[in-house]
Amino acid sequence: MIHYTDHISQLIRDIVLRVPALSFIQPADVLVFARLGRTGADGPYATCHSLNLPPSEPGYYFWRDRESGRLTRRSEWFVTKSPSVSIAGHEIKYLLSFTLPRFCDQSLLRSYKREFYHDSEPWVAKLDTIVHELYHIDPEEPGIRRVTRADGEYSARMHSPGFFQEVVQMVHQYLASGPDPAVYEFLRDDFRQLEARYGGVVGTTFRTFPSYPQRYVEPLSPQPAVPGEAEEVALERLRVRPARTRYTEADLRLRRFTAQAARPLRGRFTPVRHEHQAA
Ligand SMILES: [Zn+2]
């Protein structure tokens, strides 16, 4: 079987060596994992999740009386925090998730990306997605790269028209740099072809699958007072589910992905490396 997320990690190591604009990325800071996403269903091919943002400023939810505008009810004070994920003692800063099998079945032929890649083979859509997610990593500060919106404001989680173009340039730059085809050729196969060639597709997931480390809410303790707050303001307790705050390599599980499901792998697993097939 092919260890798909491991192949993506190897490819990322090669991309950051060959694309100067991404050379600030330390591959050891990035953990690639798989989520389930069916081909043809709506949803992302991949997502970049930052773990290195500091805790938020303390805050609370509040409700006002519509007539008087007076504060009638508020929640406890809370902060949001990123969980810690450390692999062999090294703190991970970014998680990149890829949805299988949807990512494997991505093709330029059915994509808006086609207009950016006139002379490229269909599988290059997948390389574009990988570079796109890497480009979300902010070189200057923790978190996701912010882009300038049309109104001049900065925004995270948005794409300027320039963002897509720059990704296209980096993809071309990578392919023109003479990489070993064995590093990226696994992208040529769609999901059915991968299953036929390797006997199965395996990816790293979290033991908490389908859940994965995400920012969580933590009530402040002790609870500060709100200056000048009237006594009749009702206090609402936060209903927060107990969140995992620390993850290590012991929380990773290999799962085998099929068209519909992902199941934990049992028994010994010997990955099959992709070997370059001369055309
Ligand atoms: Zn994006």
Residues whose N, C-alpha, C, O or C-beta is under 5 A from the ligand:
A	BS01	ZN	none
